[in-house]
Amino acid sequence: MKLNPYLKDFWTTKAKIKILYGGRASSKTEDTAGILIYLASKYKLRIACIRKFQANIKQSVYSVIKKKVELDPYFKKQYIFTETSIKTEVCSEFMFLGWQRNTDQIKGLDDIDIVWLEEGHTLTKEQWQIISDTVLLRKDDTMVIVVFNPYLDTDFIYNNFIVNKKDDVLVKKINYVDNLFLPKTARKFIENQKVNMEDEEFNHVYMGEPLGESEDAFIKRAWIDASIDAHIKLDIEIVGTKTIGYDVADSGADKCATVIRHGILTTNILEWKAKENELEESAEKVYYMAKDIGANINYDCIGVGASAGSTFRRLGNDRGYIEFNKFDAGAKVDNPDNEYQPLRMNKDHFENLKSQAWQDIADRFRSTYNAVVKGKQFNGDEIISISSDCINIDELKTELSSPKKDRSKRGLVKVESKEDMKKRNISSPNLADAFIMSYYRNRSFIDYDKLLNG
């Protein structure tokens, strides 16, 4: 039986959780079926094949396994097919379940050696918890294989294992270009699709790239993708002020985050955990970061961030001044009587400073996309570029493209609240908030300390 050599390391490396994802025609399901057919013929294994919906056996990977076995004389004589399961001469057994309607049946699984999860992109956090608790906690050497084509960049499996990488989880991406057994006619068809499909659609379908959360996302993921090294693509010299955007967190799942930009270019993306009693230490960390590179600091002054200013002020007075500015997301819009659009003033369009800031960045990302992808003329000051040398780029992309554009009760544009995002199982966008603060026009930041002290 032929197996794709591209996946050799993936199958031979030990890991309790293996994630295999990518675009269409990449052989993910075929290769997973092949390796399990081989293992089940050599060892006595109980293998649970699970997908979201499975009203009958025809909706499972049963047919994929059966077809591969029947095409190989060596395995054909070892396998026994029943109406509900597959067994082998060495007493291995494949079982087929749907997790959406058979939760209790999955909870009752026992003595499972391998779980094969197809359509992994549809798993919720709660469903994954049930499956992983059922199989991984009951037997030390159980393995879970998750196979999927990415859909949205905020789907649980993608966000939890691809964006937020885990040291003990083995992840492999495979696309049609890596499928050595793909027929020439199929490969030619896919290559022709590059001409017929939009780049974002082609990358999603055939290159395993997720879509942005929705069409009403404030910032489209494709715009962000176009901004990676945009300064190089557009031959723009990097000059200008260095600024650190600092989003403050104290406890729970939230993390402190900083984004450093030099002119139009993002040069550093960083996040870390900080406990409530470590707020001052985190502020000091940001201060010295700014001092080392000669940067200003724009920080979230709401809630736990309120204390950061006193730390910056103390350090500045003692060891040399660093300019720092408060950002109040709920404040009134900047330049309220200026027009955002013809005949529509800022105060009649935006709910608050946060929505105005996000829109400003969205407009610049769109301009970058139009310049890089569509070749339109551009103003270099309106471009955003993110250095490919930065870590946490995938996390930033997801956070920037997750919030939806919403409307307040007054009909004004606002950013989807963190509470509403939480209902969609989306974490607080700490990196995105730091990014917005680092880039937004300094005229909209108010240094209240200077104002009050004259």
C-alpha positions as CSV (number, residue, x, y, z in Angstrom):
1,M,0.0,0.0,0.0
2,K,1.4,3.4,-1.0
3,L,1.8,6.1,1.6
4,N,2.9,9.6,0.9
5,P,6.6,9.9,1.9
6,Y,6.0,13.5,2.7
7,L,4.2,12.3,5.9
8,K,6.7,9.7,6.9
9,D,8.0,11.8,9.9
10,F,4.5,12.6,10.9
11,W,3.5,8.9,11.2
12,T,6.8,7.7,12.8
13,T,7.1,10.4,15.4
14,K,5.5,9.6,18.7
15,A,2.8,12.0,20.0
16,K,-0.5,11.5,21.8
17,I,-2.2,14.1,19.7
18,K,-1.5,14.5,16.0
19,I,-3.0,17.2,13.9
20,L,-3.1,16.8,10.1
21,Y,-4.6,19.7,8.1
22,G,-4.4,21.3,4.7
23,G,-6.3,21.9,1.5
24,R,-8.3,19.8,-0.9
25,A,-6.7,16.9,-2.8
26,S,-3.8,16.6,-0.4
27,S,-4.3,12.9,0.6
28,K,-4.9,13.6,4.3
29,T,-7.8,11.1,4.7
30,E,-6.3,8.6,2.3
31,D,-3.0,8.5,4.1
32,T,-4.6,8.3,7.5
33,A,-6.7,5.4,6.3
34,G,-3.6,3.7,4.9
35,I,-1.5,4.0,8.0
36,L,-4.3,2.7,10.2
37,I,-5.0,-0.2,7.9
38,Y,-1.4,-1.2,8.2
39,L,-1.2,-0.8,12.0
40,A,-4.5,-2.7,12.5
41,S,-3.1,-5.6,10.5
42,K,0.0,-5.9,12.6
43,Y,-1.3,-5.2,16.1
44,K,-4.5,-5.7,18.0
45,L,-6.1,-2.3,18.1
46,R,-9.4,-0.7,18.9
47,I,-9.8,2.3,16.6
48,A,-12.7,4.8,16.9
49,C,-13.4,6.7,13.7
50,I,-15.4,9.8,14.6
51,R,-16.9,12.7,12.6
52,K,-19.6,15.3,13.3
53,F,-22.6,13.7,11.7
54,Q,-23.0,10.0,10.9
55,A,-26.6,8.9,10.3
56,N,-25.3,5.8,8.6
57,I,-22.1,3.9,7.8
58,K,-21.9,5.5,4.3
59,Q,-21.3,8.9,5.9
60,S,-18.1,7.7,7.7
61,V,-14.6,6.9,6.5
62,Y,-15.7,3.3,6.3
63,S,-15.9,3.4,2.5
64,V,-12.4,4.9,2.3
65,I,-10.9,2.1,4.3
66,K,-12.8,-0.6,2.5
67,K,-11.8,0.7,-0.9
68,K,-8.1,0.8,0.0
69,V,-8.2,-2.7,1.5
70,E,-9.9,-4.2,-1.5
71,L,-7.4,-2.7,-3.8
72,D,-4.5,-4.4,-2.0
73,P,-4.5,-8.3,-2.1
74,Y,-2.2,-8.5,1.0
75,F,-4.6,-6.7,3.2
76,K,-7.8,-7.9,1.5
77,K,-7.4,-11.4,2.9
78,Q,-6.9,-10.1,6.5
79,Y,-10.0,-7.8,6.8
80,I,-13.6,-8.6,7.6
81,F,-16.3,-6.1,6.8
82,T,-19.6,-6.0,8.7
83,E,-22.5,-3.6,8.4
84,T,-21.3,-1.5,11.3
85,S,-17.6,-2.2,11.8
86,I,-14.4,-3.5,10.3
87,K,-12.3,-6.2,11.9
88,T,-9.0,-8.0,11.1
89,E,-7.5,-11.4,11.6
90,V,-5.5,-10.1,14.6
91,C,-8.7,-9.0,16.3
92,S,-8.4,-5.3,15.5
93,E,-11.6,-3.4,15.2
94,F,-12.7,-0.1,13.6
95,M,-15.8,1.6,15.1
96,F,-17.7,4.5,13.5
97,L,-19.4,7.2,15.5
98,G,-20.8,10.7,15.0
99,W,-20.1,13.1,17.9
100,Q,-22.9,15.5,17.3
101,R,-25.7,13.1,18.2
102,N,-23.9,10.4,20.1
103,T,-22.2,12.1,23.0
104,D,-23.2,9.5,25.5
105,Q,-22.0,6.7,23.3
106,I,-18.6,8.5,22.9
107,K,-18.4,9.0,26.7
108,G,-18.9,5.2,27.0
109,L,-16.0,4.3,24.8
110,D,-13.4,2.2,26.7
111,D,-10.1,0.7,25.9
112,I,-9.5,2.7,22.8
113,D,-6.1,2.7,21.2
114,I,-6.5,5.3,18.4
115,V,-9.2,7.9,17.7
116,W,-9.4,9.3,14.2
117,L,-11.3,12.6,14.1
118,E,-12.4,13.6,10.6
119,E,-13.8,17.1,10.0
120,G,-11.9,18.4,13.0
121,H,-12.6,22.0,12.1
122,T,-16.2,21.6,13.3
123,L,-15.3,20.5,16.8
124,T,-16.2,22.9,19.6
125,K,-14.1,23.3,22.8
126,E,-16.7,21.3,24.8
127,Q,-16.8,18.5,22.3
128,W,-13.1,18.2,22.2
129,Q,-13.0,18.1,26.0
130,I,-15.4,15.2,26.1
131,I,-13.5,13.2,23.4
132,S,-10.1,13.9,24.8
133,D,-11.1,13.2,28.4
134,T,-12.8,10.0,27.4
135,V,-9.9,8.5,25.5
136,L,-6.7,10.2,26.6
137,L,-7.3,10.0,30.4
138,R,-8.3,6.3,30.4
139,K,-5.3,4.8,28.7
140,D,-1.7,6.0,28.7
141,D,-0.8,5.1,25.1
142,T,-3.9,6.2,23.3
143,M,-3.4,8.4,20.3
144,V,-5.8,11.0,18.8
145,I,-5.4,11.9,15.1
146,V,-7.3,15.0,14.0
147,V,-7.8,15.5,10.2
148,F,-9.4,18.6,8.8
149,N,-9.5,21.3,6.1
150,P,-9.4,24.7,7.8
151,Y,-12.6,26.8,7.6
152,L,-12.5,29.8,9.9
153,D,-9.4,31.0,11.6
154,T,-11.4,31.2,14.9
155,D,-12.6,27.6,14.8
156,F,-11.5,25.9,18.1
157,I,-9.2,23.2,16.6
158,Y,-7.4,25.7,14.3
159,N,-7.1,28.4,17.0
160,N,-6.1,26.0,19.8
161,F,-3.5,23.9,18.0
162,I,-2.4,25.8,14.9
163,V,-2.4,29.4,16.0
164,N,-1.6,28.6,19.7
165,K,1.0,25.9,19.2
166,K,1.5,23.2,21.9
167,D,4.8,21.5,22.6
168,D,3.3,18.1,23.1
169,V,1.1,18.2,19.9
170,L,2.5,17.1,16.5
171,V,1.1,19.3,13.7
172,K,1.6,18.8,10.0
173,K,0.2,20.8,7.1
174,I,-0.1,19.1,3.7
175,N,-1.5,20.4,0.4
176,Y,-2.0,19.2,-3.1
177,V,1.6,20.2,-4.0
178,D,2.8,17.7,-1.5
179,N,0.6,14.8,-2.8
180,L,3.0,12.8,-4.9
181,F,0.2,10.4,-6.0
182,L,-2.1,13.2,-7.3
183,P,-3.0,12.4,-10.9
184,K,-1.6,14.8,-13.5
185,T,-5.1,15.7,-14.7
186,A,-6.2,16.7,-11.2
187,R,-3.0,18.7,-10.6
188,K,-3.6,20.5,-14.0
189,F,-7.2,21.2,-13.0
190,I,-6.1,22.8,-9.7
191,E,-3.4,24.9,-11.4
192,N,-6.0,26.2,-13.8
193,Q,-8.2,27.1,-10.8
194,K,-5.6,29.7,-9.9
195,V,-6.8,31.8,-12.8
196,N,-10.5,31.2,-12.2
197,M,-10.6,31.8,-8.4
198,E,-9.8,34.8,-6.2
199,D,-6.5,34.4,-4.4
200,E,-8.3,34.2,-1.0
201,E,-10.7,31.5,-2.2
202,F,-7.9,29.4,-3.9
203,N,-5.7,29.6,-0.8
204,H,-8.6,28.5,1.3
205,V,-9.7,25.6,-0.8
206,Y,-6.4,24.2,-2.1
207,M,-3.7,25.7,0.2
208,G,-5.3,25.0,3.6
209,E,-5.6,28.7,4.7
210,P,-8.6,29.5,6.9
211,L,-11.1,32.2,6.1
212,G,-11.6,35.3,8.2
213,E,-14.3,34.9,10.8
214,S,-17.0,36.5,8.6
215,E,-17.8,39.0,5.9
216,D,-18.6,41.5,8.5
217,A,-15.2,41.3,10.2
218,F,-13.8,44.7,10.9
219,I,-10.5,43.8,9.2
220,K,-10.3,41.1,6.5
221,R,-7.6,38.5,6.9
222,A,-6.6,38.8,3.3
223,W,-5.7,42.5,3.9
224,I,-3.5,41.5,6.8
225,D,-1.8,38.7,4.7
226,A,-0.9,41.3,2.0
227,S,0.8,43.5,4.7
228,I,3.5,41.0,5.5
229,D,6.7,42.6,4.3
230,A,4.7,45.1,2.3
231,H,7.5,47.7,2.7
232,I,9.8,45.3,0.8
233,K,7.2,44.5,-1.9
234,L,6.4,48.2,-2.4
235,D,10.0,49.4,-1.9
236,I,9.2,51.8,0.9
237,E,12.0,53.2,3.1
238,I,11.3,52.7,6.8
239,V,11.6,56.0,8.7
240,G,9.6,57.6,11.5
241,T,8.7,57.4,15.2
242,K,9.1,54.2,17.1
243,T,6.0,53.5,19.2
244,I,5.1,50.6,21.6
245,G,1.4,49.7,22.0
246,Y,0.9,48.2,25.4
247,D,-2.3,46.2,26.3
248,V,-2.3,45.5,30.1
249,A,-3.6,42.3,31.7
250,D,-3.4,41.0,35.3
251,S,-4.8,37.6,35.7
252,G,-7.1,34.9,34.1
253,A,-6.6,33.9,30.5
254,D,-5.7,37.4,29.3
255,K,-2.0,38.2,28.6
256,C,-0.1,41.4,28.5
257,A,0.8,42.3,25.0
258,T,3.1,44.8,23.2
259,V,3.5,45.6,19.6
260,I,6.4,47.8,18.4
261,R,6.3,49.7,15.2
262,H,8.8,51.9,13.4
263,G,7.0,54.3,11.1
264,I,4.7,52.0,9.0
265,L,6.5,48.8,10.0
266,T,5.7,46.3,12.8
267,T,9.0,45.1,14.1
268,N,8.0,43.1,17.2
269,I,4.9,41.3,18.6
270,L,5.1,40.0,22.1
271,E,2.8,38.7,24.9
272,W,3.3,37.3,28.4
273,K,1.3,36.3,31.5
274,A,1.3,38.6,34.4
275,K,-0.4,38.2,37.8
276,E,-2.2,41.0,39.6
277,N,0.8,41.7,41.8
278,E,3.1,41.8,38.8
279,L,1.4,44.9,37.1
280,E,4.3,47.1,38.1
281,E,6.9,44.6,36.9
282,S,5.1,44.4,33.5
283,A,5.0,48.2,33.2
284,E,8.7,48.4,34.0
285,K,9.4,45.8,31.4
286,V,7.6,47.9,28.8
287,Y,9.3,51.1,30.0
288,Y,12.8,49.7,29.6
289,M,11.9,48.1,26.3
290,A,10.9,51.6,25.1
291,K,14.1,53.2,26.5
292,D,16.3,50.6,24.8
293,I,15.0,51.4,21.4
294,G,14.0,55.1,21.8
295,A,10.3,54.5,21.5
296,N,7.1,56.2,22.8
297,I,4.5,54.2,24.7
298,N,0.8,54.2,24.0
299,Y,-1.1,52.2,26.6
300,D,-4.6,51.1,27.6
301,C,-5.5,53.3,30.6
302,I,-8.8,51.6,31.4
303,G,-9.2,49.1,34.3
304,V,-5.9,47.4,35.3
305,G,-4.0,49.6,32.9
306,A,-4.7,52.7,35.0
307,S,-1.6,52.0,37.2
308,A,0.9,51.8,34.3
309,G,1.1,55.5,34.0
310,S,2.4,56.0,37.5
311,T,5.1,53.4,36.9
312,F,6.1,55.1,33.6
313,R,6.1,58.5,35.3
314,R,8.2,57.3,38.2
315,L,10.8,55.7,36.0
316,G,10.8,58.6,33.6
317,N,11.4,61.1,36.4
318,D,14.2,59.0,37.9
319,R,16.0,57.8,34.8
320,G,15.2,59.9,31.8
321,Y,11.9,60.7,30.2
322,I,10.0,58.4,27.9
323,E,6.9,59.9,26.3
324,F,3.8,57.9,27.2
325,N,0.2,58.5,26.2
326,K,-3.1,57.1,27.6
327,F,-5.6,55.5,25.3
328,D,-9.2,55.5,26.5
329,A,-11.1,53.2,24.1
330,G,-14.5,54.5,25.4
331,A,-13.6,58.1,24.9
332,K,-15.3,60.4,22.4
333,V,-14.0,60.4,18.8
334,D,-11.1,62.5,17.8
335,N,-11.8,65.5,15.6
336,P,-15.6,65.0,15.9
337,D,-16.6,67.6,13.3
338,N,-14.2,66.4,10.6
339,E,-15.7,64.3,7.8
340,Y,-14.9,60.6,7.7
341,Q,-16.9,60.2,4.6
342,P,-18.5,63.0,2.4
343,L,-21.3,64.6,4.4
344,R,-20.7,62.3,7.3
345,M,-18.8,63.6,10.3
346,N,-16.7,61.5,12.7
347,K,-19.2,62.1,15.5
348,D,-22.1,60.8,13.3
349,H,-20.2,57.7,12.2
350,F,-18.2,56.2,15.2
351,E,-19.5,55.2,18.6
352,N,-16.2,55.9,20.4
353,L,-12.4,56.3,19.9
354,K,-11.9,52.5,19.8
355,S,-14.1,52.1,16.7
356,Q,-12.5,55.1,15.1
357,A,-9.1,53.6,15.8
358,W,-10.0,50.2,14.4
359,Q,-11.5,51.8,11.3
360,D,-8.4,53.8,10.7
361,I,-6.3,50.7,10.8
362,A,-8.8,48.8,8.6
363,D,-8.6,51.5,6.0
364,R,-4.8,51.3,6.0
365,F,-4.8,47.5,5.7
366,R,-7.2,47.8,2.8
367,S,-5.0,50.3,1.1
368,T,-2.0,48.0,1.6
369,Y,-4.0,45.1,0.0
370,N,-5.0,47.2,-3.0
371,A,-1.3,48.3,-3.5
372,V,0.3,44.9,-3.0
373,V,-2.3,42.6,-4.6
374,K,-4.1,44.8,-7.1
375,G,-1.2,47.1,-8.0
376,K,-3.1,50.4,-7.2
377,Q,-1.3,53.6,-6.6
378,F,-0.6,54.3,-2.9
379,N,0.4,56.9,-0.3
380,G,3.4,55.4,1.6
381,D,2.1,57.0,4.8
382,E,-1.1,55.0,4.5
383,I,0.6,51.6,4.2
384,I,1.0,49.0,7.0
385,S,3.8,46.5,6.9
386,I,4.4,43.6,9.3
387,S,7.9,42.2,9.3
388,S,8.0,38.4,8.6
389,D,10.7,38.2,11.2
390,C,8.1,38.8,14.0
391,I,6.9,35.9,16.2
392,N,3.2,35.6,17.0
393,I,2.2,36.7,13.5
394,D,-0.5,34.0,13.1
395,E,-1.9,34.9,16.5
396,L,-2.0,38.6,15.5
397,K,-3.7,37.8,12.2
398,T,-6.5,35.8,14.0
399,E,-7.0,38.5,16.6
400,L,-7.2,41.4,14.1
401,S,-9.6,39.5,11.8
402,S,-11.9,38.2,14.6
403,P,-13.9,41.2,15.9
404,K,-17.0,42.0,13.8
405,K,-18.2,45.5,12.8
406,D,-21.2,46.2,14.9
407,R,-23.7,49.0,15.4
408,S,-24.6,50.8,18.6
409,K,-28.2,51.6,19.6
410,R,-27.6,55.0,18.1
411,G,-26.7,53.4,14.8
412,L,-23.0,54.3,15.1
413,V,-20.2,52.0,14.1
414,K,-18.5,50.1,16.9
415,V,-16.2,47.1,17.4
416,E,-17.8,43.9,18.6
417,S,-17.5,43.8,22.4
418,K,-15.3,41.3,24.2
419,E,-18.3,39.9,25.9
420,D,-20.0,39.1,22.6
421,M,-16.7,37.6,21.2
422,K,-16.5,35.4,24.3
423,K,-19.9,34.0,23.4
424,R,-18.4,32.9,20.1
425,N,-15.5,31.2,22.1
426,I,-13.1,33.9,21.0
427,S,-10.5,35.1,23.5
428,S,-9.7,38.7,24.3
429,P,-7.7,40.2,21.4
430,N,-4.8,41.5,23.5
431,L,-2.3,41.5,20.6
432,A,-4.8,43.2,18.3
433,D,-5.5,45.9,20.9
434,A,-1.8,46.5,21.3
435,F,-1.4,46.7,17.5
436,I,-4.2,49.3,17.2
437,M,-2.7,51.4,19.9
438,S,0.8,51.3,18.4
439,Y,-0.4,52.5,15.0
440,Y,-3.3,54.8,15.6
441,R,-2.6,58.5,15.0
442,N,-1.0,60.1,18.0
443,R,-3.3,63.1,17.8
444,S,-6.0,60.9,19.3
445,F,-4.0,60.0,22.4
446,I,-4.4,62.3,25.4
447,D,-1.7,62.6,27.9
448,Y,-3.9,63.4,30.9
449,D,-1.0,63.8,33.2
450,K,0.4,66.7,31.2
451,L,-3.0,68.2,30.8
452,L,-3.8,68.2,34.5
453,N,-0.3,69.4,35.5
454,G,-0.3,72.2,33.0
